[in-house]
Every structure is written in C-alpha cells, then in structure tokens.
Amino acid sequence: MQPALQNQLRDFEVNNNNWKGVGFAFATTIVASSAAAANKWISPSVPVPLIVLSQYSICLFLLAPWLVRQTKQGLKTQFWKAHLLRGVAGWLCFFTYFSALSRISLMEASLLRNAAPIFVPIVAWLWTRSQIPVSRWFPILIGLLGITLILQPDINGINSGHIFGLLSGLTLATSMVGTRILSRTDRASLILFYYILISFICSLPFAIYYWQPIPMWTLPYLAFNGISMLLAIWLYTKAYSYAKPSVVSPINYFSVVIAGILGWLIWQNIPNTTAVVGTFVVITAGLLTVYVSTKETFQINYSSK
C-alpha cells in the first residue's frame, strides 16, 4: 500500500474515532444533565443525604455481579490513603452538588461544578507538590474572575447554594487528581468500586440522621439517578477510549448549555447579564486550561523522542 493512501486511511480512522469520542461525550452530558434535573425536581421532597445514599446504594447493587467474581487478591490495593481521599472527595462532590441544586438554578450549579478543570493544577500542587507552570496561572485567574461574576457577592453575602456549587467544583477537581494518581497503579474497576463503597459508607450516617419517609412518586427519579451515574461513567470511559482528552474535555461544557435549557423549560430560570458573562468567562478559562495542558503534554512527548 502506498504511503499516501496509508496516511489517508490513518487520518480517516483518527477523525472517525474523534467523532465517536465526541458522540459518547455528548451522550454523557445529556445523561448527567437529565439526572441533575431529576434531583433538583425531587429535592423539595427528599433530603439531600437520602438522595446521595440512594445513588450509591443503587450503584453498589449494580456492581454486585462484578464483585462476586472477584478474588481477595483482585480486591487488594496498597494505596488506601489515596483511595480514601479520592472516595471522600467524590462523595463530597455529589453531596455539595445536590445541595447546590436545591438552592440555585440548574445552570449555575452545573457551571460551578464543571469549573473543576480550573482548580486541578492547584489541587495537584497541594496533593503532589508538583509545580504549577506559569502558563496555567492565566486560565486559573480568568476562571476565578468568571466565578466571581456568577456569584455576584454583595454586602448581604453570597448565596449558600453558590458556595455548595463552588465546593462541588473543588472536590471534583480533587477526585480527578486522585483518579489520575490511582490509575497508574490500580485498575479502573477497582478505583470505581472503592469510590462507591467509601461514598456509601460516608453517606450512611447522614442519611440515618436526616431519615424521613420517601414519597413513592420520587422513587423512579432516585432509580434514574443511581443508574445514570454508572451509565455516565461508562459513556465517559468510552469517549476517552476513542478520542484524546483535548477532544473530549471541552464537550463537558455542553452540560451547562443543556442545564440552562432544562432550567428555563422547567423552572423558568433566566440568568442575568452578569451571570451570563461570567458563564462564558468560566467556559473560556476551562477551554484554555485544556489547551495549555494538551500543549504541554505534546511538548513533553515530542522532546522525549
């Protein structure tokens, strides 16, 4: 086969895989945004701790067939501290995110949670003491400016829902860094199992304290929330199997657009001009973060050849 034809076939395969990756990533945003809307819908009737517990209970149930096939050796890990920190961070991410959903609009909560890439360099520095390149600081500062525009602090203080939303972004960043570190030593399925198990254990005491009868009409929404979590993880994993992070990551911000549409259709939430400007600033900062990290990775890989 001629080299020119080989290059054309390779380029076609890369482009085809990129489109598959984008498709799976977009499906992830639809599932995650729909689940968030369902949680916001039932939040006046079901306390957040019970929503969180139901999510991880369903996930554990769905993972049961995988668990019974594992041996003791297959479940061993030497990095309990990293699993614990990653698990608690992931649990806090959903706990604070659902708390934000019950207090602020779906779009604002979704955006603050998806601001996580902006915080990843800071979390990585705190966790591993790795230096933050100068090129990373500009997107971080831009992102913080956008978050300030969304929060719109005044003399009366900031809405507690915005604080919870911001914490969900910070804890998601911690979870992302922890997953990245653990992925070098442990299988993805093992990381997922310990994350869900640790989150279930963390959820239990809060759910017992805030326990109350759950209305029957909310059960389908709770079931959808639990199922959608594992489905979103599977879709996201498939997306990364087809395309690079630089292609997949920006698609996450479509969840903000979908959340905004759902918030408008269901709750008639319309953000003010300042919040809209802040939204575009945060999205721009997130895209810059992805671009800078991709460029640095390329330079490292290129220089190592």
Contacts in CASP RR format, 6 or more apart in sequence:
PFRMAT RR
TARGET T0000
AUTHOR 0000-0000-0000
METHOD contacts of the structure
MODEL  1
MQPALQNQLRDFEVNNNNWKGVGFAFATTIVASSAAAANKWISPSVPVPL
IVLSQYSICLFLLAPWLVRQTKQGLKTQFWKAHLLRGVAGWLCFFTYFSA
LSRISLMEASLLRNAAPIFVPIVAWLWTRSQIPVSRWFPILIGLLGITLI
LQPDINGINSGHIFGLLSGLTLATSMVGTRILSRTDRASLILFYYILISF
ICSLPFAIYYWQPIPMWTLPYLAFNGISMLLAIWLYTKAYSYAKPSVVSP
INYFSVVIAGILGWLIWQNIPNTTAVVGTFVVITAGLLTVYVSTKETFQI
NYSSK
17 242 0 8 1.000
17 243 0 8 1.000
18 242 0 8 1.000
18 243 0 8 1.000
18 247 0 8 1.000
20 242 0 8 1.000
20 243 0 8 1.000
21 238 0 8 1.000
21 239 0 8 1.000
21 240 0 8 1.000
21 241 0 8 1.000
21 242 0 8 1.000
21 243 0 8 1.000
21 247 0 8 1.000
21 248 0 8 1.000
22 239 0 8 1.000
22 243 0 8 1.000
22 247 0 8 1.000
22 248 0 8 1.000
22 251 0 8 1.000
23 239 0 8 1.000
23 251 0 8 1.000
24 235 0 8 1.000
24 236 0 8 1.000
24 238 0 8 1.000
24 239 0 8 1.000
24 242 0 8 1.000
25 235 0 8 1.000
25 236 0 8 1.000
25 239 0 8 1.000
25 243 0 8 1.000
25 248 0 8 1.000
25 251 0 8 1.000
25 252 0 8 1.000
26 251 0 8 1.000
26 254 0 8 1.000
27 235 0 8 1.000
28 232 0 8 1.000
28 235 0 8 1.000
28 236 0 8 1.000
28 239 0 8 1.000
28 251 0 8 1.000
28 252 0 8 1.000
29 251 0 8 1.000
29 252 0 8 1.000
29 254 0 8 1.000
29 255 0 8 1.000
29 258 0 8 1.000
30 258 0 8 1.000
31 228 0 8 1.000
31 231 0 8 1.000
31 232 0 8 1.000
31 235 0 8 1.000
32 228 0 8 1.000
32 232 0 8 1.000
32 255 0 8 1.000
33 106 0 8 1.000
33 110 0 8 1.000
33 255 0 8 1.000
33 258 0 8 1.000
33 259 0 8 1.000
33 262 0 8 1.000
34 224 0 8 1.000
34 228 0 8 1.000
34 262 0 8 1.000
35 224 0 8 1.000
35 225 0 8 1.000
35 226 0 8 1.000
35 228 0 8 1.000
35 229 0 8 1.000
35 232 0 8 1.000
36 97 0 8 1.000
36 101 0 8 1.000
36 106 0 8 1.000
36 109 0 8 1.000
36 110 0 8 1.000
36 259 0 8 1.000
37 106 0 8 1.000
37 259 0 8 1.000
37 262 0 8 1.000
37 263 0 8 1.000
37 266 0 8 1.000
38 221 0 8 1.000
38 224 0 8 1.000
38 225 0 8 1.000
39 51 0 8 1.000
39 98 0 8 1.000
39 101 0 8 1.000
39 221 0 8 1.000
39 225 0 8 1.000
40 101 0 8 1.000
40 102 0 8 1.000
40 106 0 8 1.000
40 109 0 8 1.000
40 267 0 8 1.000
41 221 0 8 1.000
41 266 0 8 1.000
42 51 0 8 1.000
42 218 0 8 1.000
42 221 0 8 1.000
42 222 0 8 1.000
43 51 0 8 1.000
43 98 0 8 1.000
43 101 0 8 1.000
43 102 0 8 1.000
44 102 0 8 1.000
45 215 0 8 1.000
45 218 0 8 1.000
46 214 0 8 1.000
46 215 0 8 1.000
46 218 0 8 1.000
46 222 0 8 1.000
47 210 0 8 1.000
47 212 0 8 1.000
48 95 0 8 1.000
48 98 0 8 1.000
48 99 0 8 1.000
48 102 0 8 1.000
48 210 0 8 1.000
49 95 0 8 1.000
49 203 0 8 1.000
49 206 0 8 1.000
49 207 0 8 1.000
49 209 0 8 1.000
49 210 0 8 1.000
50 207 0 8 1.000
50 210 0 8 1.000
50 211 0 8 1.000
50 212 0 8 1.000
50 214 0 8 1.000
51 98 0 8 1.000
51 222 0 8 1.000
51 225 0 8 1.000
52 91 0 8 1.000
52 94 0 8 1.000
52 95 0 8 1.000
52 98 0 8 1.000
52 199 0 8 1.000
52 203 0 8 1.000
52 206 0 8 1.000
52 207 0 8 1.000
53 200 0 8 1.000
53 203 0 8 1.000
53 204 0 8 1.000
53 206 0 8 1.000
53 207 0 8 1.000
54 222 0 8 1.000
54 225 0 8 1.000
54 226 0 8 1.000
55 94 0 8 1.000
55 222 0 8 1.000
55 225 0 8 1.000
55 226 0 8 1.000
55 229 0 8 1.000
56 91 0 8 1.000
56 196 0 8 1.000
56 199 0 8 1.000
56 200 0 8 1.000
56 203 0 8 1.000
57 200 0 8 1.000
58 222 0 8 1.000
58 223 0 8 1.000
58 225 0 8 1.000
58 226 0 8 1.000
58 227 0 8 1.000
58 229 0 8 1.000
59 196 0 8 1.000
59 200 0 8 1.000
59 226 0 8 1.000
59 229 0 8 1.000
59 230 0 8 1.000
60 196 0 8 1.000
60 197 0 8 1.000
60 200 0 8 1.000
62 227 0 8 1.000
62 230 0 8 1.000
63 192 0 8 1.000
63 193 0 8 1.000
63 196 0 8 1.000
63 230 0 8 1.000
66 189 0 8 1.000
66 193 0 8 1.000
67 193 0 8 1.000
74 190 0 8 1.000
75 190 0 8 1.000
75 193 0 8 1.000
77 83 0 8 1.000
77 185 0 8 1.000
77 186 0 8 1.000
77 190 0 8 1.000
77 194 0 8 1.000
78 185 0 8 1.000
79 182 0 8 1.000
79 185 0 8 1.000
79 186 0 8 1.000
82 178 0 8 1.000
82 181 0 8 1.000
82 182 0 8 1.000
83 182 0 8 1.000
83 186 0 8 1.000
83 191 0 8 1.000
83 194 0 8 1.000
83 195 0 8 1.000
83 198 0 8 1.000
84 198 0 8 1.000
85 127 0 8 1.000
85 174 0 8 1.000
85 178 0 8 1.000
86 174 0 8 1.000
86 175 0 8 1.000
86 178 0 8 1.000
86 179 0 8 1.000
86 181 0 8 1.000
86 182 0 8 1.000
86 191 0 8 1.000
86 195 0 8 1.000
87 175 0 8 1.000
87 194 0 8 1.000
87 195 0 8 1.000
87 198 0 8 1.000
87 199 0 8 1.000
87 202 0 8 1.000
88 198 0 8 1.000
88 199 0 8 1.000
88 202 0 8 1.000
89 171 0 8 1.000
89 172 0 8 1.000
89 174 0 8 1.000
89 175 0 8 1.000
89 178 0 8 1.000
90 171 0 8 1.000
90 172 0 8 1.000
90 174 0 8 1.000
90 175 0 8 1.000
90 195 0 8 1.000
90 199 0 8 1.000
91 198 0 8 1.000
91 199 0 8 1.000
91 202 0 8 1.000
91 203 0 8 1.000
92 167 0 8 1.000
92 168 0 8 1.000
92 171 0 8 1.000
93 113 0 8 1.000
93 168 0 8 1.000
93 169 0 8 1.000
93 171 0 8 1.000
93 172 0 8 1.000
93 175 0 8 1.000
94 168 0 8 1.000
94 199 0 8 1.000
95 203 0 8 1.000
95 206 0 8 1.000
96 164 0 8 1.000
96 165 0 8 1.000
96 167 0 8 1.000
96 168 0 8 1.000
96 169 0 8 1.000
96 171 0 8 1.000
97 109 0 8 1.000
97 113 0 8 1.000
97 164 0 8 1.000
97 165 0 8 1.000
97 168 0 8 1.000
99 161 0 8 1.000
99 164 0 8 1.000
99 165 0 8 1.000
100 108 0 8 1.000
100 109 0 8 1.000
100 112 0 8 1.000
100 113 0 8 1.000
100 161 0 8 1.000
100 162 0 8 1.000
100 164 0 8 1.000
100 165 0 8 1.000
100 168 0 8 1.000
101 109 0 8 1.000
103 159 0 8 1.000
103 160 0 8 1.000
103 161 0 8 1.000
103 164 0 8 1.000
104 159 0 8 1.000
104 161 0 8 1.000
104 162 0 8 1.000
104 165 0 8 1.000
105 260 0 8 1.000
105 263 0 8 1.000
105 267 0 8 1.000
105 269 0 8 1.000
105 271 0 8 1.000
106 259 0 8 1.000
106 260 0 8 1.000
106 262 0 8 1.000
106 263 0 8 1.000
106 266 0 8 1.000
106 267 0 8 1.000
106 269 0 8 1.000
107 256 0 8 1.000
107 259 0 8 1.000
107 260 0 8 1.000
107 263 0 8 1.000
107 269 0 8 1.000
107 271 0 8 1.000
107 279 0 8 1.000
108 150 0 8 1.000
108 162 0 8 1.000
108 165 0 8 1.000
108 271 0 8 1.000
108 275 0 8 1.000
109 161 0 8 1.000
109 164 0 8 1.000
109 165 0 8 1.000
109 168 0 8 1.000
109 259 0 8 1.000
110 255 0 8 1.000
110 256 0 8 1.000
110 259 0 8 1.000
110 260 0 8 1.000
111 150 0 8 1.000
111 256 0 8 1.000
111 259 0 8 1.000
111 279 0 8 1.000
111 282 0 8 1.000
111 283 0 8 1.000
112 147 0 8 1.000
112 150 0 8 1.000
112 162 0 8 1.000
112 165 0 8 1.000
112 166 0 8 1.000
112 168 0 8 1.000
112 169 0 8 1.000
113 165 0 8 1.000
113 168 0 8 1.000
113 169 0 8 1.000
113 172 0 8 1.000
114 169 0 8 1.000
114 252 0 8 1.000
114 253 0 8 1.000
114 255 0 8 1.000
114 256 0 8 1.000
114 282 0 8 1.000
115 143 0 8 1.000
115 147 0 8 1.000
115 166 0 8 1.000
115 169 0 8 1.000
115 282 0 8 1.000
115 285 0 8 1.000
115 286 0 8 1.000
116 169 0 8 1.000
116 170 0 8 1.000
116 172 0 8 1.000
116 173 0 8 1.000
116 176 0 8 1.000
117 173 0 8 1.000
117 176 0 8 1.000
117 249 0 8 1.000
117 286 0 8 1.000
117 289 0 8 1.000
117 290 0 8 1.000
118 139 0 8 1.000
118 140 0 8 1.000
118 143 0 8 1.000
118 144 0 8 1.000
118 173 0 8 1.000
118 282 0 8 1.000
118 285 0 8 1.000
118 286 0 8 1.000
118 289 0 8 1.000
119 140 0 8 1.000
119 169 0 8 1.000
119 170 0 8 1.000
119 173 0 8 1.000
120 173 0 8 1.000
120 176 0 8 1.000
120 177 0 8 1.000
120 289 0 8 1.000
121 132 0 8 1.000
121 133 0 8 1.000
121 136 0 8 1.000
121 140 0 8 1.000
121 289 0 8 1.000
122 132 0 8 1.000
122 140 0 8 1.000
122 173 0 8 1.000
123 170 0 8 1.000
123 173 0 8 1.000
123 174 0 8 1.000
123 176 0 8 1.000
123 177 0 8 1.000
124 130 0 8 1.000
124 132 0 8 1.000
124 177 0 8 1.000
125 131 0 8 1.000
125 132 0 8 1.000
127 174 0 8 1.000
127 177 0 8 1.000
127 178 0 8 1.000
127 181 0 8 1.000
128 177 0 8 1.000
128 181 0 8 1.000
133 292 0 8 1.000
133 296 0 8 1.000
135 292 0 8 1.000
135 296 0 8 1.000
136 289 0 8 1.000
136 292 0 8 1.000
136 293 0 8 1.000
138 288 0 8 1.000
139 285 0 8 1.000
139 286 0 8 1.000
139 288 0 8 1.000
139 289 0 8 1.000
139 292 0 8 1.000
140 285 0 8 1.000
140 289 0 8 1.000
142 281 0 8 1.000
142 284 0 8 1.000
142 285 0 8 1.000
142 288 0 8 1.000
143 281 0 8 1.000
143 282 0 8 1.000
143 285 0 8 1.000
143 286 0 8 1.000
145 278 0 8 1.000
145 281 0 8 1.000
146 277 0 8 1.000
146 278 0 8 1.000
146 279 0 8 1.000
146 281 0 8 1.000
146 282 0 8 1.000
146 285 0 8 1.000
147 166 0 8 1.000
147 278 0 8 1.000
147 282 0 8 1.000
149 274 0 8 1.000
149 275 0 8 1.000
149 277 0 8 1.000
149 278 0 8 1.000
149 281 0 8 1.000
150 162 0 8 1.000
150 275 0 8 1.000
150 278 0 8 1.000
150 279 0 8 1.000
150 282 0 8 1.000
151 158 0 8 1.000
151 159 0 8 1.000
151 162 0 8 1.000
151 166 0 8 1.000
152 158 0 8 1.000
152 274 0 8 1.000
152 275 0 8 1.000
175 195 0 8 1.000
179 191 0 8 1.000
182 191 0 8 1.000
183 191 0 8 1.000
188 237 0 8 1.000
192 233 0 8 1.000
214 222 0 8 1.000
236 248 0 8 1.000
239 248 0 8 1.000
239 251 0 8 1.000
240 248 0 8 1.000
244 294 0 8 1.000
245 290 0 8 1.000
245 293 0 8 1.000
245 294 0 8 1.000
246 290 0 8 1.000
246 291 0 8 1.000
246 294 0 8 1.000
249 290 0 8 1.000
250 287 0 8 1.000
250 290 0 8 1.000
253 283 0 8 1.000
253 286 0 8 1.000
253 287 0 8 1.000
256 279 0 8 1.000
256 283 0 8 1.000
260 269 0 8 1.000
263 269 0 8 1.000
264 270 0 8 1.000
271 279 0 8 1.000
END
